[in-house]
Amino acid sequence: MSMLMAGGGGGGRRRRRQRKAPMSEINVTPMVDVMLVLLIVFMVATPLLTVGVPIDLPETQAQNLNTPSEPITLTVTSLGQVYIGDEEISLEEAVARVDALTADNDSQRIYLRGDASADYGAVMKGMGALSAAGHSQIGLITAQ
């Protein structure tokens, strides 16, 4: 019987606390929280980052858009001249005239007609000036 006690039964003897081994598992809860926050940030920020201009595609079979009022049409010729209706006007005056015509309706659609042989930069300059003035409903007119 004494043999059993001496062998490490530890009757009255206190045991040493054993150190716990370091945790080798990854705590995924903070990672999931961070990923969800990033997902929400990107979902909110992505629509704000779009730099494309909504345009009507050329050579389309789509039906004409039904607009309740007569749209404003801005024309850029092959020489870079800008017209509103049949009147030749400078680009700065055209933007001021469009602002005056859409004063009571910010969501009015503006159509931009560009000659097929017009300089791409001249058409984009007109579209950029309209966009910078706060007009977001700009469409390009194409032949069907």
N, CA, C and O atoms as a GROMACS GRO file, in nm:
protein
  576
    1MET      N    1   0.080  -0.116   0.000
    1MET     CA    2   0.000   0.000   0.000
    1MET      C    3   0.086   0.125   0.000
    1MET      O    4   0.051   0.226  -0.062
    2SER      N    5   0.199   0.118   0.070
    2SER     CA    6   0.287   0.234   0.071
    2SER      C    7   0.348   0.256  -0.066
    2SER      O    8   0.386   0.368  -0.100
    3MET      N    9   0.357   0.154  -0.143
    3MET     CA   10   0.412   0.164  -0.276
    3MET      C   11   0.322   0.248  -0.367
    3MET      O   12   0.370   0.323  -0.451
    4LEU      N   13   0.198   0.234  -0.349
    4LEU     CA   14   0.106   0.309  -0.431
    4LEU      C   15   0.108   0.458  -0.398
    4LEU      O   16   0.098   0.542  -0.487
    5MET      N   17   0.122   0.489  -0.272
    5MET     CA   18   0.121   0.628  -0.230
    5MET      C   19   0.248   0.699  -0.274
    5MET      O   20   0.245   0.815  -0.314
    6ALA      N   21   0.357   0.630  -0.267
    6ALA     CA   22   0.483   0.692  -0.302
    6ALA      C   23   0.496   0.711  -0.452
    6ALA      O   24   0.576   0.794  -0.496
    7GLY      N   25   0.424   0.640  -0.529
    7GLY     CA   26   0.438   0.644  -0.673
    7GLY      C   27   0.379   0.767  -0.737
    7GLY      O   28   0.391   0.781  -0.859
    8GLY      N   29   0.320   0.853  -0.667
    8GLY     CA   30   0.267   0.973  -0.730
    8GLY      C   31   0.119   0.986  -0.715
    8GLY      O   32   0.053   1.054  -0.794
    9GLY      N   33   0.065   0.920  -0.615
    9GLY     CA   34  -0.076   0.937  -0.590
    9GLY      C   35  -0.104   1.081  -0.551
    9GLY      O   36  -0.212   1.133  -0.578
   10GLY      N   37  -0.008   1.145  -0.486
   10GLY     CA   38  -0.016   1.284  -0.451
   10GLY      C   39  -0.122   1.313  -0.350
   10GLY      O   40  -0.190   1.416  -0.359
   11GLY      N   41  -0.138   1.226  -0.252
   11GLY     CA   42  -0.244   1.240  -0.155
   11GLY      C   43  -0.261   1.382  -0.104
   11GLY      O   44  -0.364   1.443  -0.131
   12GLY      N   45  -0.161   1.437  -0.030
   12GLY     CA   46  -0.176   1.570   0.027
   12GLY      C   47  -0.097   1.673  -0.053
   12GLY      O   48  -0.098   1.792  -0.020
   13ARG      N   49  -0.034   1.630  -0.150
   13ARG     CA   50   0.053   1.717  -0.228
   13ARG      C   51  -0.026   1.795  -0.333
   13ARG      O   52  -0.113   1.739  -0.400
   14ARG      N   53   0.005   1.924  -0.347
   14ARG     CA   54  -0.066   2.004  -0.447
   14ARG      C   55  -0.003   1.984  -0.583
   14ARG      O   56   0.119   1.970  -0.597
   15ARG      N   57  -0.086   1.984  -0.679
   15ARG     CA   58  -0.036   1.970  -0.816
   15ARG      C   59   0.001   2.108  -0.869
   15ARG      O   60  -0.064   2.208  -0.836
   16ARG      N   61   0.101   2.111  -0.948
   16ARG     CA   62   0.136   2.235  -1.016
   16ARG      C   63   0.037   2.261  -1.127
   16ARG      O   64  -0.010   2.170  -1.196
   17ARG      N   65   0.006   2.388  -1.141
   17ARG     CA   66  -0.084   2.421  -1.252
   17ARG      C   67  -0.007   2.407  -1.382
   17ARG      O   68   0.103   2.461  -1.398
   18GLN      N   69  -0.065   2.338  -1.472
   18GLN     CA   70  -0.001   2.323  -1.600
   18GLN      C   71  -0.039   2.443  -1.687
   18GLN      O   72  -0.155   2.486  -1.687
   19ARG      N   73   0.057   2.495  -1.761
   19ARG     CA   74   0.028   2.606  -1.852
   19ARG      C   75  -0.054   2.553  -1.968
   19ARG      O   76  -0.032   2.444  -2.020
   20LYS      N   77  -0.149   2.638  -2.007
   20LYS     CA   78  -0.229   2.598  -2.121
   20LYS      C   79  -0.149   2.623  -2.247
   20LYS      O   80  -0.075   2.720  -2.258
   21ALA      N   81  -0.166   2.535  -2.339
   21ALA     CA   82  -0.096   2.550  -2.466
   21ALA      C   83  -0.158   2.668  -2.542
   21ALA      O   84  -0.278   2.692  -2.529
   22PRO      N   85  -0.078   2.742  -2.619
   22PRO     CA   86  -0.136   2.855  -2.695
   22PRO      C   87  -0.244   2.805  -2.790
   22PRO      O   88  -0.235   2.697  -2.847
   23MET      N   89  -0.348   2.889  -2.806
   23MET     CA   90  -0.460   2.849  -2.891
   23MET      C   91  -0.415   2.860  -3.036
   23MET      O   92  -0.368   2.965  -3.080
   24SER      N   93  -0.429   2.754  -3.108
   24SER     CA   94  -0.382   2.752  -3.246
   24SER      C   95  -0.496   2.770  -3.345
   24SER      O   96  -0.475   2.762  -3.466
   25GLU      N   97  -0.616   2.796  -3.297
   25GLU     CA   98  -0.729   2.816  -3.386
   25GLU      C   99  -0.743   2.965  -3.417
   25GLU      O  100  -0.713   3.050  -3.334
   26ILE      N  101  -0.789   2.993  -3.537
   26ILE     CA  102  -0.811   3.132  -3.578
   26ILE      C  103  -0.951   3.172  -3.536
   26ILE      O  104  -1.048   3.101  -3.561
   27ASN      N  105  -0.960   3.288  -3.472
   27ASN     CA  106  -1.090   3.341  -3.434
   27ASN      C  107  -1.146   3.415  -3.555
   27ASN      O  108  -1.098   3.523  -3.589
   28VAL      N  109  -1.247   3.357  -3.619
   28VAL     CA  110  -1.297   3.413  -3.744
   28VAL      C  111  -1.404   3.520  -3.724
   28VAL      O  112  -1.442   3.586  -3.820
   29THR      N  113  -1.453   3.538  -3.606
   29THR     CA  114  -1.558   3.637  -3.582
   29THR      C  115  -1.513   3.779  -3.617
   29THR      O  116  -1.588   3.848  -3.686
   30PRO      N  117  -1.396   3.826  -3.572
   30PRO     CA  118  -1.356   3.962  -3.613
   30PRO      C  119  -1.333   3.972  -3.764
   30PRO      O  120  -1.360   4.077  -3.824
   31MET      N  121  -1.284   3.865  -3.824
   31MET     CA  122  -1.261   3.869  -3.968
   31MET      C  123  -1.394   3.880  -4.043
   31MET      O  124  -1.404   3.955  -4.141
   32VAL      N  125  -1.495   3.809  -4.000
   32VAL     CA  126  -1.626   3.816  -4.062
   32VAL      C  127  -1.685   3.957  -4.043
   32VAL      O  128  -1.745   4.012  -4.136
   33ASP      N  129  -1.668   4.014  -3.925
   33ASP     CA  130  -1.716   4.151  -3.900
   33ASP      C  131  -1.651   4.250  -3.994
   33ASP      O  132  -1.718   4.336  -4.051
   34VAL      N  133  -1.520   4.240  -4.012
   34VAL     CA  134  -1.448   4.331  -4.101
   34VAL      C  135  -1.494   4.312  -4.244
   34VAL      O  136  -1.513   4.409  -4.317
   35MET      N  137  -1.511   4.188  -4.287
   35MET     CA  138  -1.554   4.162  -4.424
   35MET      C  139  -1.695   4.216  -4.450
   35MET      O  140  -1.721   4.269  -4.558
   36LEU      N  141  -1.784   4.204  -4.353
   36LEU     CA  142  -1.918   4.258  -4.371
   36LEU      C  143  -1.918   4.410  -4.379
   36LEU      O  144  -1.991   4.469  -4.458
   37VAL      N  145  -1.834   4.474  -4.298
   37VAL     CA  146  -1.823   4.620  -4.305
   37VAL      C  147  -1.766   4.662  -4.440
   37VAL      O  148  -1.816   4.757  -4.499
   38LEU      N  149  -1.664   4.592  -4.489
   38LEU     CA  150  -1.608   4.623  -4.620
   38LEU      C  151  -1.711   4.602  -4.731
   38LEU      O  152  -1.718   4.681  -4.825
   39LEU      N  153  -1.789   4.497  -4.721
   39LEU     CA  154  -1.892   4.471  -4.819
   39LEU      C  155  -1.993   4.586  -4.823
   39LEU      O  156  -2.031   4.632  -4.931
   40ILE      N  157  -2.036   4.632  -4.707
   40ILE     CA  158  -2.132   4.743  -4.702
   40ILE      C  159  -2.070   4.870  -4.758
   40ILE      O  160  -2.136   4.943  -4.831
   41VAL      N  161  -1.943   4.897  -4.725
   41VAL     CA  162  -1.876   5.017  -4.776
   41VAL      C  163  -1.868   5.012  -4.927
   41VAL      O  164  -1.895   5.113  -4.993
   42PHE      N  165  -1.831   4.898  -4.985
   42PHE     CA  166  -1.822   4.888  -5.129
   42PHE      C  167  -1.959   4.895  -5.196
   42PHE      O  168  -1.971   4.950  -5.306
   43MET      N  169  -2.061   4.839  -5.132
   43MET     CA  170  -2.195   4.847  -5.190
   43MET      C  171  -2.245   4.990  -5.194
   43MET      O  172  -2.315   5.029  -5.287
   44VAL      N  173  -2.210   5.069  -5.094
   44VAL     CA  174  -2.253   5.209  -5.091
   44VAL      C  175  -2.168   5.294  -5.185
   44VAL      O  176  -2.219   5.384  -5.251
   45ALA      N  177  -2.037   5.266  -5.192
   45ALA     CA  178  -1.946   5.350  -5.269
   45ALA      C  179  -1.948   5.320  -5.418
   45ALA      O  180  -1.918   5.409  -5.498
   46THR      N  181  -1.981   5.200  -5.459
   46THR     CA  182  -1.975   5.163  -5.600
   46THR      C  183  -2.065   5.248  -5.689
   46THR      O  184  -2.020   5.291  -5.795
   47PRO      N  185  -2.190   5.274  -5.653
   47PRO     CA  186  -2.271   5.359  -5.741
   47PRO      C  187  -2.216   5.502  -5.753
   47PRO      O  188  -2.241   5.569  -5.853
   48LEU      N  189  -2.143   5.548  -5.653
   48LEU     CA  190  -2.088   5.682  -5.658
   48LEU      C  191  -1.965   5.690  -5.748
   48LEU      O  192  -1.927   5.800  -5.789
   49LEU      N  193  -1.904   5.577  -5.778
   49LEU     CA  194  -1.781   5.576  -5.856
   49LEU      C  195  -1.804   5.562  -6.006
   49LEU      O  196  -1.709   5.569  -6.083
   50THR      N  197  -1.927   5.544  -6.047
   50THR     CA  198  -1.952   5.526  -6.190
   50THR      C  199  -1.925   5.656  -6.264
   50THR      O  200  -1.978   5.761  -6.229
   51VAL      N  201  -1.842   5.647  -6.365
   51VAL     CA  202  -1.807   5.764  -6.444
   51VAL      C  203  -1.866   5.756  -6.584
   51VAL      O  204  -1.850   5.848  -6.663
   52GLY      N  205  -1.931   5.648  -6.614
   52GLY     CA  206  -1.990   5.633  -6.746
   52GLY      C  207  -2.112   5.723  -6.761
   52GLY      O  208  -2.177   5.758  -6.663
   53VAL      N  209  -2.140   5.759  -6.883
   53VAL     CA  210  -2.255   5.843  -6.914
   53VAL      C  211  -2.360   5.755  -6.977
   53VAL      O  212  -2.330   5.683  -7.073
   54PRO      N  213  -2.484   5.757  -6.927
   54PRO     CA  214  -2.587   5.674  -6.990
   54PRO      C  215  -2.616   5.726  -7.131
   54PRO      O  216  -2.655   5.841  -7.150
   55ILE      N  217  -2.596   5.638  -7.228
   55ILE     CA  218  -2.616   5.678  -7.368
   55ILE      C  219  -2.705   5.576  -7.436
   55ILE      O  220  -2.719   5.462  -7.390
   56ASP      N  221  -2.764   5.617  -7.544
   56ASP     CA  222  -2.840   5.525  -7.628
   56ASP      C  223  -2.744   5.461  -7.728
   56ASP      O  224  -2.671   5.532  -7.799
   57LEU      N  225  -2.743   5.331  -7.734
   57LEU     CA  226  -2.649   5.261  -7.819
   57LEU      C  227  -2.683   5.279  -7.967
   57LEU      O  228  -2.801   5.280  -8.002
   58PRO      N  229  -2.584   5.292  -8.053
   58PRO     CA  230  -2.612   5.302  -8.196
   58PRO      C  231  -2.659   5.167  -8.250
   58PRO      O  232  -2.632   5.062  -8.193
   59GLU      N  233  -2.729   5.174  -8.362
   59GLU     CA  234  -2.776   5.054  -8.432
   59GLU      C  235  -2.860   4.965  -8.340
   59GLU      O  236  -2.835   4.845  -8.329
   60THR      N  237  -2.957   5.023  -8.274
   60THR     CA  238  -3.040   4.946  -8.182
   60THR      C  239  -3.180   4.927  -8.237
   60THR      O  240  -3.227   5.006  -8.320
   61GLN      N  241  -3.246   4.824  -8.191
   61GLN     CA  242  -3.383   4.796  -8.232
   61GLN      C  243  -3.482   4.836  -8.122
   61GLN      O  244  -3.600   4.802  -8.129
   62ALA      N  245  -3.434   4.907  -8.023
   62ALA     CA  246  -3.519   4.946  -7.909
   62ALA      C  247  -3.625   5.046  -7.952
   62ALA      O  248  -3.608   5.120  -8.049
   63GLN      N  249  -3.734   5.046  -7.879
   63GLN     CA  250  -3.843   5.140  -7.904
   63GLN      C  251  -3.802   5.280  -7.859
   63GLN      O  252  -3.714   5.295  -7.774
   64ASN      N  253  -3.865   5.382  -7.916
   64ASN     CA  254  -3.838   5.520  -7.876
   64ASN      C  255  -3.880   5.542  -7.733
   64ASN      O  256  -3.977   5.482  -7.685
   65LEU      N  257  -3.808   5.629  -7.664
   65LEU     CA  258  -3.842   5.662  -7.527
   65LEU      C  259  -3.963   5.754  -7.525
   65LEU      O  260  -3.973   5.848  -7.603
   66ASN      N  261  -4.053   5.726  -7.435
   66ASN     CA  262  -4.170   5.811  -7.419
   66ASN      C  263  -4.138   5.918  -7.316
   66ASN      O  264  -4.123   5.888  -7.198
   67THR      N  265  -4.128   6.041  -7.360
   67THR     CA  266  -4.101   6.151  -7.269
   67THR      C  267  -4.224   6.240  -7.260
   67THR      O  268  -4.286   6.269  -7.363
   68PRO      N  269  -4.261   6.283  -7.140
   68PRO     CA  270  -4.381   6.363  -7.125
   68PRO      C  271  -4.368   6.502  -7.186
   68PRO      O  272  -4.468   6.561  -7.227
   69SER      N  273  -4.249   6.556  -7.192
   69SER     CA  274  -4.230   6.690  -7.248
   69SER      C  275  -4.129   6.683  -7.361
   69SER      O  276  -4.058   6.584  -7.377
   70GLU      N  277  -4.124   6.789  -7.438
   70GLU     CA  278  -4.030   6.796  -7.550
   70GLU      C  279  -3.887   6.805  -7.495
   70GLU      O  280  -3.858   6.896  -7.417
   71PRO      N  281  -3.799   6.714  -7.533
   71PRO     CA  282  -3.662   6.718  -7.481
   71PRO      C  283  -3.582   6.831  -7.545
   71PRO      O  284  -3.613   6.879  -7.654
   72ILE      N  285  -3.478   6.872  -7.475
   72ILE     CA  286  -3.388   6.972  -7.527
   72ILE      C  287  -3.283   6.901  -7.611
   72ILE      O  288  -3.223   6.803  -7.567
   73THR      N  289  -3.260   6.950  -7.734
   73THR     CA  290  -3.165   6.886  -7.824
   73THR      C  291  -3.048   6.978  -7.850
   73THR      O  292  -3.066   7.091  -7.896
   74LEU      N  293  -2.929   6.930  -7.819
   74LEU     CA  294  -2.804   7.002  -7.844
   74LEU      C  295  -2.732   6.930  -7.958
   74LEU      O  296  -2.714   6.808  -7.952
   75THR      N  297  -2.692   7.004  -8.062
   75THR     CA  298  -2.630   6.944  -8.180
   75THR      C  299  -2.486   6.992  -8.193
   75THR      O  300  -2.459   7.111  -8.180
   76VAL      N  301  -2.394   6.898  -8.220
   76VAL     CA  302  -2.254   6.930  -8.248
   76VAL      C  303  -2.226   6.888  -8.391
   76VAL      O  304  -2.241   6.771  -8.426
   77THR      N  305  -2.184   6.984  -8.475
   77THR     CA  306  -2.159   6.955  -8.616
   77THR      C  307  -2.019   6.899  -8.635
   77THR      O  308  -1.942   6.890  -8.540
   78SER      N  309  -1.988   6.862  -8.758
   78SER     CA  310  -1.855   6.807  -8.788
   78SER      C  311  -1.745   6.910  -8.770
   78SER      O  312  -1.629   6.874  -8.752
   79LEU      N  313  -1.780   7.039  -8.776
   79LEU     CA  314  -1.680   7.145  -8.756
   79LEU      C  315  -1.668   7.188  -8.610
   79LEU      O  316  -1.589   7.276  -8.578
   80GLY      N  317  -1.746   7.126  -8.522
   80GLY     CA  318  -1.740   7.158  -8.381
   80GLY      C  319  -1.835   7.269  -8.340
   80GLY      O  320  -1.828   7.317  -8.226
   81GLN      N  321  -1.924   7.312  -8.430
   81GLN     CA  322  -2.022   7.416  -8.396
   81GLN      C  323  -2.133   7.355  -8.312
   81GLN      O  324  -2.171   7.239  -8.331
   82VAL      N  325  -2.185   7.434  -8.218
   82VAL     CA  326  -2.289   7.387  -8.126
   82VAL      C  327  -2.419   7.459  -8.158
   82VAL      O  328  -2.420   7.581  -8.176
   83TYR      N  329  -2.528   7.384  -8.166
   83TYR     CA  330  -2.660   7.439  -8.196
   83TYR      C  331  -2.759   7.393  -8.089
   83TYR      O  332  -2.752   7.280  -8.041
   84ILE      N  333  -2.850   7.482  -8.054
   84ILE     CA  334  -2.970   7.444  -7.979
   84ILE      C  335  -3.085   7.473  -8.074
   84ILE      O  336  -3.111   7.588  -8.110
   85GLY      N  337  -3.153   7.368  -8.114
   85GLY     CA  338  -3.254   7.383  -8.218
   85GLY      C  339  -3.183   7.417  -8.349
   85GLY      O  340  -3.096   7.342  -8.394
   86ASP      N  341  -3.221   7.530  -8.411
   86ASP     CA  342  -3.157   7.574  -8.536
   86ASP      C  343  -3.062   7.691  -8.514
   86ASP      O  344  -3.008   7.745  -8.610
   87GLU      N  345  -3.041   7.731  -8.389
   87GLU     CA  346  -2.962   7.849  -8.359
   87GLU      C  347  -2.820   7.811  -8.318
   87GLU      O  348  -2.800   7.732  -8.226
   88GLU      N  349  -2.721   7.867  -8.388
   88GLU     CA  350  -2.581   7.842  -8.352
   88GLU      C  351  -2.548   7.924  -8.228
   88GLU      O  352  -2.586   8.040  -8.215
   89ILE      N  353  -2.476   7.860  -8.137
   89ILE     CA  354  -2.448   7.923  -8.008
   89ILE      C  355  -2.316   7.866  -7.956
   89ILE      O  356  -2.278   7.755  -7.992
   90SER      N  357  -2.245   7.942  -7.872
   90SER     CA  358  -2.120   7.889  -7.814
   90SER      C  359  -2.156   7.787  -7.706
   90SER      O  360  -2.268   7.783  -7.657
   91LEU      N  361  -2.058   7.705  -7.669
   91LEU     CA  362  -2.083   7.599  -7.572
   91LEU      C  363  -2.122   7.656  -7.436
   91LEU      O  364  -2.212   7.603  -7.370
   92GLU      N  365  -2.056   7.764  -7.393
   92GLU     CA  366  -2.088   7.825  -7.263
   92GLU      C  367  -2.230   7.882  -7.263
   92GLU      O  368  -2.304   7.866  -7.166
   93GLU      N  369  -2.268   7.948  -7.374
   93GLU     CA  370  -2.404   8.001  -7.384
   93GLU      C  371  -2.506   7.888  -7.393
   93GLU      O  372  -2.618   7.902  -7.343
   94ALA      N  373  -2.468   7.778  -7.456
   94ALA     CA  374  -2.559   7.664  -7.467
   94ALA      C  375  -2.588   7.605  -7.330
   94ALA      O  376  -2.702   7.571  -7.300
   95VAL      N  377  -2.485   7.594  -7.246
   95VAL     CA  378  -2.506   7.541  -7.111
   95VAL      C  379  -2.594   7.635  -7.031
   95VAL      O  380  -2.682   7.591  -6.957
   96ALA      N  381  -2.571   7.767  -7.044
   96ALA     CA  382  -2.654   7.865  -6.973
   96ALA      C  383  -2.799   7.857  -7.023
   96ALA      O  384  -2.892   7.866  -6.942
   97ARG      N  385  -2.819   7.839  -7.153
   97ARG     CA  386  -2.955   7.830  -7.210
   97ARG      C  387  -3.024   7.703  -7.161
   97ARG      O  388  -3.142   7.705  -7.128
   98VAL      N  389  -2.949   7.591  -7.157
   98VAL     CA  390  -3.007   7.466  -7.108
   98VAL      C  391  -3.043   7.479  -6.960
   98VAL      O  392  -3.147   7.429  -6.918
   99ASP      N  393  -2.959   7.546  -6.882
   99ASP     CA  394  -2.991   7.572  -6.741
   99ASP      C  395  -3.120   7.651  -6.728
   99ASP      O  396  -3.204   7.621  -6.643
  100ALA      N  397  -3.137   7.751  -6.813
  100ALA     CA  398  -3.258   7.833  -6.808
  100ALA      C  399  -3.381   7.751  -6.849
  100ALA      O  400  -3.489   7.768  -6.792
  101LEU      N  401  -3.365   7.664  -6.949
  101LEU     CA  402  -3.479   7.584  -6.996
  101LEU      C  403  -3.520   7.475  -6.896
  101LEU      O  404  -3.636   7.436  -6.892
  102THR      N  405  -3.426   7.428  -6.817
  102THR     CA  406  -3.455   7.320  -6.721
  102THR      C  407  -3.460   7.372  -6.578
  102THR      O  408  -3.442   7.294  -6.485
  103ALA      N  409  -3.482   7.500  -6.560
  103ALA     CA  410  -3.480   7.558  -6.425
  103ALA      C  411  -3.583   7.493  -6.333
  103ALA      O  412  -3.555   7.472  -6.215
  104ASP      N  413  -3.700   7.461  -6.385
  104ASP     CA  414  -3.804   7.406  -6.299
  104ASP      C  415  -3.810   7.253  -6.303
  104ASP      O  416  -3.888   7.193  -6.230
  105ASN      N  417  -3.730   7.189  -6.387
  105ASN     CA  418  -3.733   7.044  -6.397
  105ASN      C  419  -3.589   6.991  -6.412
  105ASN      O  420  -3.533   6.990  -6.521
  106ASP      N  421  -3.531   6.948  -6.299
  106ASP     CA  422  -3.392   6.900  -6.300
  106ASP      C  423  -3.378   6.764  -6.368
  106ASP      O  424  -3.268   6.728  -6.411
  107SER      N  425  -3.486   6.689  -6.376
  107SER     CA  426  -3.476   6.554  -6.433
  107SER      C  427  -3.513   6.552  -6.582
  107SER      O  428  -3.537   6.444  -6.637
  108GLN      N  429  -3.518   6.667  -6.646
  108GLN     CA  430  -3.552   6.670  -6.788
  108GLN      C  431  -3.439   6.611  -6.870
  108GLN      O  432  -3.321   6.635  -6.843
  109ARG      N  433  -3.477   6.534  -6.970
  109ARG     CA  434  -3.379   6.466  -7.055
  109ARG      C  435  -3.324   6.563  -7.158
  109ARG      O  436  -3.398   6.642  -7.216
  110ILE      N  437  -3.192   6.557  -7.178
  110ILE     CA  438  -3.124   6.640  -7.278
  110ILE      C  439  -3.063   6.546  -7.380
  110ILE      O  440  -2.990   6.453  -7.345
  111TYR      N  441  -3.093   6.569  -7.508
  111TYR     CA  442  -3.039   6.486  -7.614
  111TYR      C  443  -2.923   6.558  -7.680
  111TYR      O  444  -2.932   6.676  -7.711
  112LEU      N  445  -2.816   6.485  -7.701
  112LEU     CA  446  -2.696   6.538  -7.766
  112LEU      C  447  -2.681   6.466  -7.900
  112LEU      O  448  -2.665   6.344  -7.905
  113ARG      N  449  -2.686   6.544  -8.008
  113ARG     CA  450  -2.670   6.489  -8.142
  113ARG      C  451  -2.531   6.525  -8.191
  113ARG      O  452  -2.497   6.643  -8.198
  114GLY      N  453  -2.451   6.426  -8.223
  114GLY     CA  454  -2.317   6.448  -8.275
  114GLY      C  455  -2.305   6.396  -8.416
  114GLY      O  456  -2.345   6.283  -8.444
  115ASP      N  457  -2.250   6.477  -8.505
  115ASP     CA  458  -2.228   6.435  -8.643
  115ASP      C  459  -2.132   6.315  -8.643
  115ASP      O  460  -2.041   6.308  -8.561
  116ALA      N  461  -2.155   6.221  -8.734
  116ALA     CA  462  -2.071   6.101  -8.740
  116ALA      C  463  -1.925   6.136  -8.769
  116ALA      O  464  -1.835   6.064  -8.726
  117SER      N  465  -1.902   6.245  -8.842
  117SER     CA  466  -1.764   6.283  -8.872
  117SER      C  467  -1.712   6.390  -8.776
  117SER      O  468  -1.604   6.444  -8.797
  118ALA      N  469  -1.788   6.419  -8.671
  118ALA     CA  470  -1.744   6.519  -8.572
  118ALA      C  471  -1.630   6.463  -8.489
  118ALA      O  472  -1.618   6.342  -8.469
  119ASP      N  473  -1.547   6.552  -8.440
  119ASP     CA  474  -1.437   6.514  -8.352
  119ASP      C  475  -1.496   6.460  -8.222
  119ASP      O  476  -1.585   6.520  -8.162
  120TYR      N  477  -1.445   6.347  -8.179
  120TYR     CA  478  -1.493   6.284  -8.055
  120TYR      C  479  -1.477   6.380  -7.937
  120TYR      O  480  -1.562   6.385  -7.849
  121GLY      N  481  -1.368   6.455  -7.936
  121GLY     CA  482  -1.343   6.549  -7.826
  121GLY      C  483  -1.446   6.660  -7.821
  121GLY      O  484  -1.482   6.704  -7.712
  122ALA      N  485  -1.494   6.706  -7.936
  122ALA     CA  486  -1.595   6.813  -7.938
  122ALA      C  487  -1.727   6.764  -7.878
  122ALA      O  488  -1.792   6.837  -7.804
  123VAL      N  489  -1.765   6.642  -7.911
  123VAL     CA  490  -1.889   6.586  -7.857
  123VAL      C  491  -1.873   6.563  -7.707
  123VAL      O  492  -1.964   6.592  -7.629
  124MET      N  493  -1.758   6.511  -7.666
  124MET     CA  494  -1.734   6.486  -7.524
  124MET      C  495  -1.723   6.616  -7.445
  124MET      O  496  -1.761   6.621  -7.328
  125LYS      N  497  -1.672   6.721  -7.508
  125LYS     CA  498  -1.664   6.850  -7.441
  125LYS      C  499  -1.804   6.903  -7.412
  125LYS      O  500  -1.830   6.955  -7.304
  126GLY      N  501  -1.894   6.888  -7.508
  126GLY     CA  502  -2.034   6.928  -7.487
  126GLY      C  503  -2.100   6.847  -7.378
  126GLY      O  504  -2.170   6.901  -7.294
  127MET      N  505  -2.077   6.715  -7.381
  127MET     CA  506  -2.136   6.629  -7.279
  127MET      C  507  -2.077   6.659  -7.142
  127MET      O  508  -2.149   6.659  -7.042
  128GLY      N  509  -1.947   6.684  -7.136
  128GLY     CA  510  -1.884   6.717  -7.008
  128GLY      C  511  -1.932   6.848  -6.952
  128GLY      O  512  -1.951   6.860  -6.831
  129ALA      N  513  -1.954   6.949  -7.038
  129ALA     CA  514  -2.003   7.079  -6.992
  129ALA      C  515  -2.144   7.065  -6.936
  129ALA      O  516  -2.176   7.126  -6.834
  130LEU      N  517  -2.229   6.986  -7.001
  130LEU     CA  518  -2.364   6.963  -6.950
  130LEU      C  519  -2.362   6.887  -6.818
  130LEU      O  520  -2.436   6.919  -6.726
  131SER      N  521  -2.277   6.786  -6.812
  131SER     CA  522  -2.266   6.707  -6.690
  131SER      C  523  -2.212   6.791  -6.574
  131SER      O  524  -2.258   6.778  -6.461
  132ALA      N  525  -2.113   6.876  -6.602
  132ALA     CA  526  -2.057   6.962  -6.498
  132ALA      C  527  -2.159   7.063  -6.448
  132ALA      O  528  -2.152   7.108  -6.333
  133ALA      N  529  -2.254   7.100  -6.533
  133ALA     CA  530  -2.358   7.195  -6.493
  133ALA      C  531  -2.468   7.128  -6.410
  133ALA      O  532  -2.561   7.194  -6.366
  134GLY      N  533  -2.458   6.996  -6.390
  134GLY     CA  534  -2.553   6.926  -6.304
  134GLY      C  535  -2.663   6.852  -6.377
  134GLY      O  536  -2.759   6.807  -6.314
  135HIS      N  537  -2.651   6.838  -6.508
  135HIS     CA  538  -2.752   6.766  -6.585
  135HIS      C  539  -2.709   6.620  -6.598
  135HIS      O  540  -2.604   6.591  -6.655
  136SER      N  541  -2.790   6.531  -6.545
  136SER     CA  542  -2.753   6.388  -6.546
  136SER      C  543  -2.831   6.308  -6.649
  136SER      O  544  -2.791   6.196  -6.681
  137GLN      N  545  -2.938   6.361  -6.702
  137GLN     CA  546  -3.021   6.289  -6.799
  137GLN      C  547  -2.980   6.328  -6.941
  137GLN      O  548  -3.053   6.399  -7.010
  138ILE      N  549  -2.862   6.282  -6.984
  138ILE     CA  550  -2.809   6.316  -7.116
  138ILE      C  551  -2.813   6.188  -7.201
  138ILE      O  552  -2.766   6.083  -7.157
  139GLY      N  553  -2.867   6.198  -7.322
  139GLY     CA  554  -2.872   6.084  -7.411
  139GLY      C  555  -2.813   6.123  -7.546
  139GLY      O  556  -2.826   6.238  -7.589
  140LEU      N  557  -2.749   6.027  -7.612
  140LEU     CA  558  -2.694   6.049  -7.743
  140LEU      C  559  -2.793   6.001  -7.848
  140LEU      O  560  -2.847   5.891  -7.837
  141ILE      N  561  -2.816   6.082  -7.949
  141ILE     CA  562  -2.908   6.045  -8.056
  141ILE      C  563  -2.830   5.970  -8.164
  141ILE      O  564  -2.724   6.014  -8.207
  142THR      N  565  -2.885   5.856  -8.206
  142THR     CA  566  -2.824   5.777  -8.312
  142THR      C  567  -2.928   5.745  -8.417
  142THR      O  568  -3.048   5.759  -8.392
  143ALA      N  569  -2.884   5.702  -8.533
  143ALA     CA  570  -2.975   5.660  -8.638
  143ALA      C  571  -3.013   5.516  -8.615
  143ALA      O  572  -2.930   5.434  -8.575
  144GLN      N  573  -3.139   5.483  -8.640
  144GLN     CA  574  -3.184   5.344  -8.620
  144GLN      C  575  -3.163   5.266  -8.749
  144GLN      O  576  -3.194   5.147  -8.754
   0.00000   0.00000   0.00000
